[in-house]
Amino acid sequence: MQETYIIRPHVIERWVIADKVEMAALPGPEDGETSLVVFTDEEKAEDFRAKFGKYPSHEGFEAVAVDVAGLRNMIRTWGFRTIALCGLEPAGGADCLDAEAFCEMLEEAEPIVE
């Protein structure tokens, strides 16, 4: 049986000045290229911050939800070719994925009505 994951993309970011933003990013596994860190939900983002002590709220960082259009804008504007997806179970680590392919996957997924 195939598992189903509910992904509500979140990133950790802070605005330094009106046109400059800093986002949680990690070096890629192969070429060292920077990957945007995307969390499956807000809880996973907060767990990451608590566990590693990085991107604290007292320094202005926030875990924010992003829709597919916003995520695609981030990866294109800042040149991210890959994302590090955090929060899939049972792995618990980060899965490195092609950023555009991930956005396409999110677009094709059936929306969940709550």
Rosetta silent file (secondary structure, phi, psi, omega in degrees, C-alpha in Angstrom):
SEQUENCE: MQETYIIRPHVIERWVIADKVEMAALPGPEDGETSLVVFTDEEKAEDFRAKFGKYPSHEGFEAVAVDVAGLRNMIRTWGFRTIALCGLEPAGGADCLDAEAFCEMLEEAEPIVE
SCORE:     score description
SCORE:     0.000 S_00000001
   1 L     0.000  132.679 -179.147    0.000    0.000    0.000 S_00000001
   2 L   -80.367  136.206  179.302    1.319    3.410   -0.982 S_00000001
   3 L   -81.882  149.390  177.416    1.580    5.977    1.801 S_00000001
   4 L  -111.306  132.208  177.623   -0.049    9.379    1.478 S_00000001
   5 L  -114.728  137.004  174.411    1.687   12.476    2.770 S_00000001
   6 L   -99.599  120.479 -177.777   -0.003   15.781    3.426 S_00000001
   7 L  -117.802  120.854  173.239    2.370   18.610    2.603 S_00000001
   8 L  -117.594   87.576 -170.368    1.647   22.194    3.563 S_00000001
   9 L   -52.826  132.060  174.942    4.905   23.818    2.435 S_00000001
  10 E  -132.306  146.903  172.486    6.594   26.128    4.915 S_00000001
  11 E  -125.871  161.989  173.810    9.922   27.932    4.762 S_00000001
  12 E  -108.012  125.426 -176.783   11.870   29.770    7.431 S_00000001
  13 E  -147.342  164.601  169.077   12.719   33.320    6.436 S_00000001
  14 E  -147.706  143.311  176.176   13.381   36.817    7.677 S_00000001
  15 E   -92.196  123.260 -179.301   13.257   40.127    5.911 S_00000001
  16 E   -86.542  -50.881  172.083   16.390   42.140    6.541 S_00000001
  17 E  -138.319  175.547 -172.002   15.358   45.199    4.565 S_00000001
  18 L   -49.582  -36.049 -175.602   12.489   45.754    2.142 S_00000001
  19 L  -114.841   13.192 -179.761   14.133   43.919   -0.750 S_00000001
  20 E  -126.245  128.246 -179.651   16.414   41.434    1.027 S_00000001
  21 E  -128.050  144.115  173.537   15.287   38.160    2.545 S_00000001
  22 E  -112.663  136.010 -179.083   17.244   35.371    4.213 S_00000001
  23 E  -127.436  153.641  174.949   15.906   31.823    4.038 S_00000001
  24 L   -63.633  127.678 -179.580   16.849   28.525    5.619 S_00000001
  25 E  -146.545  154.752  179.938   19.124   26.742    3.135 S_00000001
  26 E  -133.277  151.700  173.981   21.520   23.798    3.162 S_00000001
  27 E   -66.400  139.576  178.717   24.397   22.722    0.930 S_00000001
  28 L   -66.625  158.707 -175.084   23.266   20.134   -1.611 S_00000001
  29 L   -71.252  -25.884 -173.854   24.440   16.529   -1.237 S_00000001
  30 L  -105.647  -56.404 -172.760   26.416   16.274   -4.462 S_00000001
  31 L  -106.038    3.536  179.467   27.762   19.539   -5.779 S_00000001
  32 L    77.448    0.259  176.813   27.462   21.745   -2.717 S_00000001
  33 L   -61.743  143.630 -177.218   24.890   23.937   -4.459 S_00000001
  34 E   -73.598  132.920  177.213   22.560   25.558   -1.951 S_00000001
  35 E  -109.974  135.975  173.937   19.133   23.970   -1.520 S_00000001
  36 E   -69.842  131.977  177.771   16.117   25.826   -0.162 S_00000001
  37 E   -87.127  122.284  177.890   14.827   24.092    2.966 S_00000001
  38 E  -120.162  132.623 -179.528   11.095   23.379    2.696 S_00000001
  39 E  -104.136  150.691 -178.258    9.171   21.826    5.573 S_00000001
  40 L   -71.754  -20.568  175.620    6.071   19.670    5.222 S_00000001
  41 L  -166.379  174.668 -176.859    4.230   21.822    7.770 S_00000001
  42 H   -63.938  -38.362 -179.332    4.761   24.509   10.399 S_00000001
  43 H   -59.449  -42.118  179.583    5.296   21.975   13.196 S_00000001
  44 H   -66.168  -35.899  177.157    8.254   20.403   11.352 S_00000001
  45 H   -64.311  -44.068  179.656    9.763   23.854   10.809 S_00000001
  46 H   -68.279  -37.004  175.990    9.467   24.656   14.506 S_00000001
  47 H   -60.694  -42.308  178.792   10.879   21.230   15.450 S_00000001
  48 H   -60.756  -47.087 -179.551   13.891   21.947   13.210 S_00000001
  49 H   -62.578  -41.894 -179.932   14.490   25.328   14.844 S_00000001
  50 H   -67.534  -42.072 -176.355   14.242   23.846   18.344 S_00000001
  51 H   -68.080  -43.061 -173.822   16.472   20.870   17.576 S_00000001
  52 H  -102.358   -9.915  179.254   19.282   22.758   15.830 S_00000001
  53 L    66.842   21.741  179.797   18.993   26.222   17.401 S_00000001
  54 L  -104.440  154.163  176.421   19.143   27.839   13.969 S_00000001
  55 L    56.636   52.583 -176.430   16.970   30.612   12.550 S_00000001
  56 L   -72.092  150.528 -179.596   15.566   31.763   15.931 S_00000001
  57 H   -65.233  -31.488 -179.713   12.504   33.975   16.162 S_00000001
  58 H   -67.740  -11.695  174.297   14.350   36.479   18.377 S_00000001
  59 H  -100.863    8.948  175.268   16.549   37.209   15.319 S_00000001
  60 L    95.545    1.810  179.577   13.477   37.851   13.177 S_00000001
  61 L   -79.265  142.678  178.286   13.089   34.465   11.510 S_00000001
  62 E  -134.033  146.091  170.107    9.575   33.125   10.965 S_00000001
  63 E   -88.807  118.181 -176.386    8.157   29.853    9.702 S_00000001
  64 E  -124.941  143.028  176.199    5.747   30.884    6.957 S_00000001
  65 E   -75.049  143.410  175.754    3.378   28.935    4.741 S_00000001
  66 L  -131.169  140.191  173.728    3.939   29.214    0.999 S_00000001
  67 L   -88.549  177.932 -175.960    1.677   28.219   -1.831 S_00000001
  68 H   -62.558  -41.967  179.926    3.012   26.723   -5.050 S_00000001
  69 H   -62.621  -42.556  178.290    3.174   30.077   -6.827 S_00000001
  70 H   -65.487  -41.449  178.192    5.084   31.623   -3.920 S_00000001
  71 H   -63.729  -45.173  179.256    7.454   28.674   -3.712 S_00000001
  72 H   -61.909  -39.367  177.881    8.092   28.764   -7.447 S_00000001
  73 H   -62.251  -42.431  178.440    8.770   32.518   -7.213 S_00000001
  74 H   -60.882  -48.370 -175.643   11.324   31.921   -4.432 S_00000001
  75 H   -67.991  -32.897  178.917   13.228   29.243   -6.300 S_00000001
  76 H   -76.922  -43.286 -178.209   13.326   31.268   -9.506 S_00000001
  77 H   -63.924  -43.304 -176.122   14.161   34.617   -7.894 S_00000001
  78 L  -100.291    5.039  171.858   17.006   33.265   -5.756 S_00000001
  79 L    73.857   26.754  176.842   18.156   30.595   -8.194 S_00000001
  80 L   -76.414  125.010  175.514   17.468   27.469   -6.148 S_00000001
  81 L   -96.903  -19.135  179.995   17.586   24.384   -8.370 S_00000001
  82 E  -132.213  157.964  172.123   16.973   21.967   -5.513 S_00000001
  83 E  -123.566  151.915  172.726   15.021   21.878   -2.298 S_00000001
  84 E  -106.108  104.503 -177.436   15.742   19.982    0.898 S_00000001
  85 E   -86.161  118.934 -179.042   12.345   18.657    1.958 S_00000001
  86 E  -110.912  135.229  172.734   12.184   18.116    5.724 S_00000001
  87 L   119.410   -1.245  176.008    9.464   16.320    7.586 S_00000001
  88 L   -75.580  136.108  178.967    8.589   13.197    5.633 S_00000001
  89 L   -96.274  150.631    1.197    8.174   10.198    7.897 S_00000001
  90 L   -90.532    2.142 -173.487    9.805    7.911    8.800 S_00000001
  91 L   -55.665  -49.381  178.001   13.025    9.362    7.370 S_00000001
  92 L    75.814  -13.117  178.594   13.048   12.450    9.571 S_00000001
  93 L   -96.657 -149.980  178.985   15.955   13.955    7.614 S_00000001
  94 E  -114.530  134.175  174.805   15.971   16.002    4.439 S_00000001
  95 E  -102.722  124.796  179.851   15.212   14.640    0.997 S_00000001
  96 E   -85.759  123.913 -176.567   16.933   16.541   -1.803 S_00000001
  97 E  -131.220  153.195  172.602   14.553   17.103   -4.727 S_00000001
  98 E   -63.851  128.096 -173.250   14.544   19.029   -7.986 S_00000001
  99 H   -63.656  -46.342 -179.727   12.803   22.302   -7.130 S_00000001
 100 H   -65.503  -41.156  179.317   10.722   22.629  -10.308 S_00000001
 101 H   -63.022  -37.470  177.620    9.689   18.960  -10.196 S_00000001
 102 H   -63.730  -43.700  178.353    8.567   19.423   -6.582 S_00000001
 103 H   -62.440  -41.160  177.848    6.427   22.420   -7.548 S_00000001
 104 H   -62.548  -41.172  178.151    4.888   20.424  -10.389 S_00000001
 105 H   -60.921  -43.029  179.155    4.128   17.582   -7.992 S_00000001
 106 H   -64.448  -38.789  179.132    2.367   20.003   -5.628 S_00000001
 107 H   -64.974  -35.872 -177.178    0.332   21.455   -8.487 S_00000001
 108 H   -81.204  -17.197 -178.754   -0.799   17.995   -9.590 S_00000001
 109 L   -68.449  147.191  177.111   -1.754   16.860   -6.077 S_00000001
 110 L   -72.245  132.284  177.483   -5.404   16.860   -5.180 S_00000001
 111 L   -64.765  147.358  179.218   -6.268   19.735   -2.840 S_00000001
 112 L  -104.009  127.287  179.258   -7.302   18.761    0.663 S_00000001
 113 L   -99.375  127.160 -179.436  -10.409   20.405    2.051 S_00000001
 114 L  -108.278    0.000    0.000  -10.420   20.796    5.821 S_00000001
